[in-house]
Amino acid sequence: MSGISLTASMRSNLLSLQNIAGQQDIVQNRLATGLKVSSAIDNPSSYYTASSLNNRAADLTALLDAMSQGVQTIKAASEAIDVGTKFLEQAKAVANQALETAQPVIARVSSEAELLAAIDSDRQGLIVIDGNITLSENQTVKLRDGQSLVGTSYLNKNAARSSITLNINNSNQKGNGIEVGNNSLISDLDINMTSVDGHSPYFYGAVGAVAPETHATLQNLNINTNSDYLCGIYIEGEQNNIEIKGKINIETTGLNACGIVNYSHEGKLDIANALINIKTEGQMGHGIAGRYGTVNIGGNSVVNVLSNGENSRIILSYIDSVININDAEINIKNTAATSAAFGCNSNSAINITAQAKLNIITDIFYRANNSGNMLNLQSGIRISYQTTAGTNQGIVSSINYQETNAGTFGMDILQKFSRLSDSADNLPDIDEEMKKILPDENQTDNKSAQYNLLLTQYDRLISDASYKGINLLDGQNLKINFNEDRSSKIDVAGVKADSESLGLKTKEWYSPEDIEKSIAELETAINSLRSFASEFGNYYSIVTTRQDFTENLINVLEEGADKLTLADMNQESANMLALQTSQQLAVNSLSLASQASQSILRLF
């Protein structure tokens, strides 16, 4: 106020108090915020420099997050490579195991002399017939144990099946055309066998087994015979075990010339995963017959038989034998009035389960030549049949048919069972069926199936190796930026690591050469994965190193900004204490200065 007069000492002390109060405000703000520069007003240079440093630190922090996600993407690919390598190493172990048991190729032959020389070598493995061969009269093929006879198609399932024919002319009529050894395979051949003499007291076959305890496999064969007692496949001996699979076509024309016969005492003939077409023309030309041993028909097999001969039994169980028909379809057409679809003789049995399907055209369903035989039809069997008198179709609830005397089970007996309709199923045309090419899935070795299962699981693993939508093992790339203006970065190049891209192309094994190709491909693929792992390991090292550097750089930037703006709390606390002391002194000084004026009051 202009009307108030202060002494010089009072005014000086008052100004000092005002200055101290302003300094206290500054110190209190620093103590409250921890900043000595909180705005451009405090220190423009320090404020804007610190702001720039903090902004860059914030940008690098965002990049640090992207680096972290990039590291995880690389780790996902690396983990998949590690596990995928184990899958391929396991597949290699399977291949090596298969190679140990695979049959090597003994020779490729195209003449009788080469064929016989390969057999006489006594080497175990595959004899591959490259061209048609006609054997000399009475010359037969007797394979040694462990020897197999195959056509060229066996080694190349991707190509169309080539017709390789082996012609056999045996006038002695006492031996099989091809006699298998133990652990033999006969596959992908057309076999024609003839005999020039008349009747013979001996059964024999175009393909047969004689030696006891022989195990062999027959598949993908076309067999033609034109002589009496000359069967398509004839098994004898003791306790032989023969497996039939794939596609088998058999045509016979002579008396007692059956399609397939198991004459092995206590032996077993297994038909599984097979398409069997049999066409017999001669009298008593049975389709599939068992004697002394067991015949099993199942494994989703289809058996088509056309019989035009008198007194034939399409499925015949004869002399202490058993025929079991399980999950199979049996199509039978019998044109001779004296023939039957099924027959038993001399203490034999035929067992047909509910999983079987029977399509039959015949007048006689079942015939037995003497007593003590058994026909067992399990409840629920579906039978479609046609007789010369009409048609019918029904389901057998159950039948256990045993003769006390020789008898005939005609189709009329089935009339009492539940009928579905008045029309029979159409039977396949056997000539057309013989022309069909069976898919090659039955030829794949079980070890090959295990190998392909591992490759499938490997491919699924590779496809699952993505992280946030990026799969480096599917050829996708990853870009990681290291600085805020993106001038420093790294491009992580993806790779194609699926089995096809790694060159694993040999996936079906039909010979040791195929397995060796797979092993070589696996070794190359494993080396490629190891190379990929090294590359991704290098990327991982680079990114994590830059990640560590960025973290440290952020700390440096933030520390530099703090040095420009942060207050020293110890110093500011001391400043506040000094200001408070100065304030108290200034108040006391102001009080002393005012005492001179107060003394004037005592005069009054």
Backbone hydrogen bonds, N-H to C=O, Kabsch-Sander energy under -0.5 kcal/mol:
donor,donor_aa,acceptor,acceptor_aa,energy
4,I,1,M,-1.4
11,R,7,T,-2.9
12,S,8,A,-2.3
13,N,9,S,-2.3
14,L,10,M,-2.7
15,L,11,R,-2.4
16,S,12,S,-1.9
17,L,13,N,-2.3
18,Q,14,L,-2.3
19,N,15,L,-2.4
20,I,16,S,-2.4
21,A,17,L,-2.4
22,G,18,Q,-2.1
23,Q,19,N,-2.3
24,Q,20,I,-2.3
25,D,21,A,-2.0
26,I,22,G,-1.7
27,V,23,Q,-2.4
28,Q,24,Q,-3.3
29,N,25,D,-2.1
30,R,26,I,-2.1
31,L,27,V,-2.7
32,A,28,Q,-2.3
33,T,29,N,-2.6
34,G,30,R,-2.6
36,K,565,T,-3.8
37,V,565,T,-1.7
42,D,39,S,-0.9
43,N,39,S,-1.2
47,Y,43,N,-3.0
48,Y,44,P,-2.4
49,T,45,S,-2.0
50,A,46,S,-2.6
51,S,47,Y,-2.3
52,S,48,Y,-2.0
53,L,49,T,-2.2
54,N,50,A,-2.7
55,N,51,S,-2.4
56,R,52,S,-2.2
57,A,53,L,-2.1
58,A,54,N,-2.4
59,D,55,N,-2.2
60,L,56,R,-2.6
61,T,57,A,-1.9
62,A,58,A,-1.8
63,L,59,D,-2.0
64,L,60,L,-2.4
65,D,61,T,-1.5
66,A,62,A,-1.6
67,M,63,L,-2.7
68,S,64,L,-2.3
69,Q,65,D,-2.1
70,G,66,A,-2.2
71,V,67,M,-2.6
72,Q,68,S,-1.7
73,T,69,Q,-2.0
74,I,70,G,-2.2
75,K,71,V,-2.5
76,A,72,Q,-2.3
77,A,73,T,-1.8
78,S,74,I,-2.5
79,E,75,K,-2.8
80,A,76,A,-2.0
81,I,77,A,-2.2
82,D,78,S,-2.2
83,V,79,E,-2.4
84,G,80,A,-3.0
85,T,81,I,-2.5
86,K,82,D,-1.3
87,F,83,V,-1.8
88,L,84,G,-2.3
89,E,85,T,-2.4
90,Q,86,K,-2.2
91,A,87,F,-2.4
92,K,88,L,-2.2
93,A,89,E,-1.8
94,V,90,Q,-2.1
95,A,91,A,-2.3
96,N,92,K,-2.7
97,Q,93,A,-2.2
98,A,94,V,-2.4
99,L,95,A,-2.4
100,E,96,N,-1.6
101,T,97,Q,-1.0
102,A,98,A,-1.1
106,I,104,P,-0.8
106,I,126,L,-2.9
107,A,126,L,-1.2
109,V,107,A,-0.5
109,V,128,V,-3.0
115,L,111,S,-2.2
116,L,112,E,-2.7
117,A,113,A,-2.2
118,A,114,E,-2.1
119,I,115,L,-1.9
120,D,116,L,-2.8
121,S,117,A,-1.0
122,D,119,I,-1.7
125,G,146,G,-1.6
126,L,104,P,-3.9
127,I,148,S,-2.6
128,V,107,A,-2.7
128,V,126,L,-0.6
129,I,127,I,-0.6
129,I,150,V,-2.8
130,D,109,V,-3.2
130,D,128,V,-0.7
131,G,109,V,-0.8
133,I,165,T,-2.5
135,L,133,I,-0.5
135,L,167,N,-2.7
138,N,169,N,-3.8
139,Q,136,S,-2.2
140,T,138,N,-0.6
141,V,177,G,-2.8
142,K,140,T,-0.6
143,L,141,V,-0.6
143,L,179,E,-2.5
146,G,182,N,-3.2
147,Q,144,R,-2.1
148,S,125,G,-2.6
149,L,185,L,-2.4
150,V,127,I,-2.4
151,G,187,S,-1.5
152,T,129,I,-0.9
154,Y,151,G,-1.5
155,L,152,T,-1.4
156,N,152,T,-0.5
156,N,153,S,-0.8
159,A,156,N,-0.9
164,I,162,S,-0.9
165,T,163,S,-0.6
166,L,190,D,-3.0
167,N,133,I,-2.6
167,N,165,T,-0.5
168,I,192,N,-3.1
170,N,194,T,-2.3
171,S,169,N,-0.7
177,G,205,G,-2.4
178,I,206,A,-1.7
179,E,141,V,-3.4
180,V,178,I,-0.6
180,V,208,G,-2.5
183,N,215,H,-3.2
184,S,181,G,-1.3
184,S,215,H,-1.0
186,I,217,T,-2.3
187,S,149,L,-1.8
188,D,219,Q,-0.8
188,D,220,N,-0.7
189,L,220,N,-1.2
190,D,164,I,-3.0
191,I,189,L,-0.5
191,I,222,N,-3.5
192,N,166,L,-2.2
192,N,190,D,-0.5
193,M,224,N,-2.6
194,T,168,I,-2.2
204,Y,229,Y,-1.8
206,A,231,C,-1.9
207,V,232,G,-1.6
208,G,178,I,-2.8
209,A,234,Y,-1.3
213,E,238,E,-3.4
214,T,211,A,-0.6
216,A,241,N,-1.6
217,T,184,S,-2.1
218,L,243,E,-2.8
219,Q,186,I,-2.3
220,N,245,K,-0.6
221,L,247,K,-1.8
222,N,189,L,-2.1
223,I,221,L,-0.5
223,I,249,N,-3.4
224,N,191,I,-2.5
225,T,251,E,-2.4
226,N,193,M,-0.9
229,Y,255,L,-4.0
230,L,227,S,-1.4
231,C,204,Y,-3.2
231,C,229,Y,-0.9
232,G,258,C,-1.8
232,G,259,G,-0.6
233,I,259,G,-2.1
234,Y,207,V,-2.4
235,I,261,V,-2.6
236,E,209,A,-2.8
239,Q,265,H,-3.3
241,N,214,T,-3.2
242,I,268,K,-2.4
243,E,216,A,-2.7
244,I,270,D,-3.1
245,K,218,L,-2.3
246,G,273,N,-1.7
248,I,275,L,-2.5
249,N,221,L,-2.8
250,I,277,N,-2.8
251,E,223,I,-2.2
252,T,279,K,-2.4
254,G,227,S,-0.6
256,N,283,Q,-3.0
257,A,254,G,-1.5
258,C,256,N,-1.1
259,G,286,H,-2.2
260,I,287,G,-2.4
261,V,233,I,-2.6
262,N,289,A,-2.5
263,Y,235,I,-4.0
263,Y,261,V,-0.7
265,H,237,G,-1.9
266,E,292,Y,-1.0
267,G,264,S,-2.0
268,K,240,N,-3.2
269,L,294,T,-2.4
270,D,242,I,-2.8
270,D,268,K,-0.5
271,I,269,L,-0.5
271,I,296,N,-3.2
272,A,244,I,-1.9
272,A,270,D,-0.6
273,N,298,G,-0.6
273,N,299,G,-1.1
275,L,246,G,-2.9
276,I,274,A,-0.5
276,I,302,V,-3.0
277,N,248,I,-3.0
277,N,275,L,-0.5
278,I,276,I,-0.5
278,I,304,N,-2.9
279,K,250,I,-2.5
280,T,306,L,-2.2
281,E,252,T,-1.4
284,M,310,E,-3.0
285,G,282,G,-1.4
286,H,284,M,-1.6
287,G,313,R,-1.1
288,I,314,I,-2.6
289,A,260,I,-2.8
290,G,316,L,-2.4
291,R,262,N,-3.1
292,Y,318,Y,-0.7
292,Y,319,I,-2.1
293,G,262,N,-0.5
294,T,267,G,-2.4
295,V,322,V,-2.3
296,N,269,L,-2.8
297,I,295,V,-0.5
297,I,324,N,-2.9
298,G,271,I,-2.7
298,G,296,N,-0.5
300,N,327,D,-1.8
301,S,298,G,-0.5
301,S,327,D,-0.7
302,V,274,A,-2.5
303,V,329,E,-2.8
304,N,276,I,-3.4
304,N,302,V,-0.5
305,V,331,N,-2.6
306,L,278,I,-2.5
307,S,333,K,-2.5
308,N,280,T,-2.2
312,S,309,G,-0.7
314,I,340,A,-2.1
315,I,341,A,-2.1
316,L,288,I,-2.5
316,L,314,I,-0.5
317,S,343,G,-2.7
318,Y,290,G,-3.0
318,Y,316,L,-0.6
319,I,345,N,-2.8
320,D,346,S,-2.4
322,V,293,G,-1.8
323,I,349,A,-2.0
324,N,295,V,-3.0
325,I,351,N,-2.9
326,N,297,I,-2.8
326,N,324,N,-0.6
328,A,326,N,-2.1
329,E,301,S,-2.5
330,I,328,A,-0.5
330,I,357,K,-2.9
331,N,303,V,-3.2
331,N,329,E,-0.6
332,I,330,I,-0.6
332,I,359,N,-2.8
333,K,305,V,-2.2
334,N,361,I,-2.8
335,T,307,S,-2.3
335,T,333,K,-0.5
339,S,336,A,-1.5
340,A,312,S,-2.5
341,A,364,I,-2.1
342,F,365,F,-1.8
343,G,315,I,-2.2
344,C,367,R,-1.4
345,N,317,S,-1.5
347,N,371,S,-0.7
349,A,321,S,-1.8
350,I,374,M,-2.1
351,N,323,I,-2.8
352,I,376,N,-2.7
353,T,325,I,-2.3
356,A,353,T,-1.5
357,K,328,A,-2.2
358,L,382,R,-2.0
359,N,330,I,-2.8
359,N,357,K,-0.5
360,I,384,S,-3.2
361,I,332,I,-2.3
362,T,386,Q,-1.7
364,I,339,S,-0.5
365,F,363,D,-0.6
365,F,409,F,-1.0
366,Y,409,F,-2.7
367,R,342,F,-1.9
368,A,407,G,-2.6
369,N,344,C,-1.4
372,G,403,E,-1.9
374,M,348,S,-1.9
375,L,401,Y,-2.3
376,N,350,I,-2.8
377,L,375,L,-0.6
377,L,399,I,-2.6
378,Q,352,I,-2.6
378,Q,376,N,-0.6
380,G,396,V,-2.5
381,I,378,Q,-1.5
381,I,396,V,-0.7
382,R,356,A,-0.8
383,I,381,I,-0.6
383,I,394,G,-2.6
384,S,358,L,-3.2
385,Y,383,I,-0.5
385,Y,392,N,-1.8
386,Q,360,I,-1.6
387,T,390,G,-2.4
390,G,387,T,-0.8
392,N,385,Y,-1.9
393,Q,421,S,-0.9
394,G,383,I,-2.7
395,I,418,S,-2.9
396,V,381,I,-2.6
397,S,395,I,-0.6
399,I,377,L,-2.1
401,Y,375,L,-2.9
402,Q,400,N,-0.7
403,E,373,N,-0.8
407,G,368,A,-0.8
409,F,366,Y,-4.1
410,G,408,T,-0.8
411,M,363,D,-1.3
413,I,410,G,-1.3
414,L,411,M,-1.0
415,Q,412,D,-1.2
416,K,413,I,-1.0
417,F,414,L,-1.9
418,S,395,I,-0.7
420,L,393,Q,-2.3
421,S,393,Q,-0.9
430,I,428,P,-0.7
433,E,429,D,-2.4
434,M,430,I,-2.1
435,K,431,D,-0.7
435,K,432,E,-0.6
436,K,432,E,-0.8
436,K,433,E,-0.7
438,L,436,K,-0.6
442,N,439,P,-0.7
443,Q,440,D,-2.0
444,T,440,D,-0.6
444,T,441,E,-0.8
445,D,509,W,-0.6
449,A,445,D,-1.9
450,Q,446,N,-2.1
451,Y,447,K,-2.4
452,N,448,S,-2.5
453,L,449,A,-2.0
454,L,450,Q,-1.9
455,L,451,Y,-1.9
456,T,452,N,-2.3
457,Q,453,L,-2.3
458,Y,454,L,-2.3
459,D,455,L,-2.5
460,R,456,T,-2.1
461,L,457,Q,-2.0
462,I,458,Y,-2.3
463,S,459,D,-2.1
464,D,460,R,-1.1
464,D,461,L,-0.6
465,A,462,I,-1.3
467,Y,470,I,-2.4
470,I,467,Y,-1.4
471,N,469,G,-0.5
472,L,470,I,-0.6
474,D,471,N,-1.6
475,G,472,L,-0.7
475,G,495,V,-1.9
476,Q,471,N,-1.5
478,L,492,V,-2.3
480,I,490,I,-2.6
482,F,488,S,-3.5
483,N,488,S,-1.0
486,R,483,N,-1.5
489,K,487,S,-0.5
490,I,480,I,-2.2
492,V,478,L,-3.8
492,V,490,I,-0.7
493,A,491,D,-0.8
495,V,472,L,-3.2
497,A,473,L,-2.3
497,A,495,V,-0.8
502,L,498,D,-1.8
503,G,500,E,-1.4
504,L,499,S,-2.7
505,K,503,G,-1.7
507,K,505,K,-1.1
510,Y,508,E,-0.6
514,D,511,S,-0.6
515,I,511,S,-1.5
516,E,512,P,-2.7
517,K,513,E,-2.1
518,S,514,D,-2.2
519,I,515,I,-2.4
520,A,516,E,-2.4
521,E,517,K,-2.6
522,L,518,S,-2.6
523,E,519,I,-2.4
524,T,520,A,-2.1
525,A,521,E,-2.6
526,I,522,L,-3.0
527,N,523,E,-2.2
528,S,524,T,-2.2
529,L,525,A,-2.4
530,R,526,I,-2.4
531,S,527,N,-2.2
532,F,528,S,-2.7
533,A,529,L,-2.8
534,S,530,R,-2.1
535,E,531,S,-2.3
536,F,532,F,-2.9
537,G,533,A,-2.3
538,N,534,S,-2.0
539,Y,535,E,-2.4
540,Y,536,F,-2.8
541,S,537,G,-2.2
542,I,538,N,-2.4
543,V,539,Y,-2.7
544,T,540,Y,-2.5
545,T,541,S,-2.1
546,R,542,I,-2.5
547,Q,543,V,-2.3
548,D,544,T,-2.3
549,F,545,T,-2.4
550,T,546,R,-2.7
551,E,547,Q,-2.2
552,N,548,D,-2.2
553,L,549,F,-2.9
554,I,550,T,-2.6
555,N,551,E,-1.7
556,V,552,N,-2.3
557,L,553,L,-2.8
558,E,554,I,-2.8
559,E,555,N,-2.4
560,G,556,V,-2.6
561,A,557,L,-2.4
562,D,558,E,-2.3
563,K,559,E,-2.2
564,L,560,G,-1.2
565,T,561,A,-1.5
566,L,562,D,-3.3
567,A,34,G,-2.7
569,M,567,A,-1.0
572,E,568,D,-3.1
573,S,569,M,-2.3
574,A,570,N,-2.2
575,N,571,Q,-2.6
576,M,572,E,-2.5
577,L,573,S,-2.3
578,A,574,A,-2.6
579,L,575,N,-2.8
580,Q,576,M,-2.5
581,T,577,L,-2.2
582,S,578,A,-2.8
583,Q,579,L,-2.8
584,Q,580,Q,-2.2
585,L,581,T,-2.5
586,A,582,S,-2.9
587,V,583,Q,-2.4
588,N,584,Q,-2.5
589,S,585,L,-2.9
590,L,586,A,-2.6
591,S,587,V,-2.1
592,L,588,N,-2.2
593,A,589,S,-2.4
594,S,590,L,-1.7
595,Q,591,S,-0.8
595,Q,592,L,-0.6
596,A,592,L,-0.6
596,A,593,A,-0.6
598,Q,594,S,-1.6
599,S,595,Q,-1.6
600,I,597,S,-0.9
601,L,598,Q,-1.2
602,R,599,S,-1.1
603,L,600,I,-1.7
604,F,601,L,-1.1
